[in-house]
Amino acid sequence: MLILDSVEPERWYSVRDVVKILGWKQDTIRRWIRDGLLQAFIKPGRSGRRPRVYRSVRIQGNEIIRFVKAHLTVLQPNRSLRTRIG
């Protein structure tokens, strides 16, 4: 599958990286993580200047490959992907 050729199985990707790979919006990727469809490592963090807590989310390449094979189908060979998860 052409989309998976650029994914390194052992590398950890940010949500922004996954957006670039899959072509979906950040909100969609984060919803899939929240709903448990896409497994991610969430490291709680804290900003040095602000009281707000920032979270660092990372998705391993193996998980991206698994997710694409399990939930996405190619509709048109050039770009369009459609999800089968509803």
Buried (B, 14 or more C-beta within 10 A) or exposed (E): EEBEEEBEEEEBBBBEBBBEBBEBEEEBBBEBBEEEBBBBEEEEEEEEEEEEEEEEBBBBBBBBBBBBEEBBEBEEEEEEBEBEEE
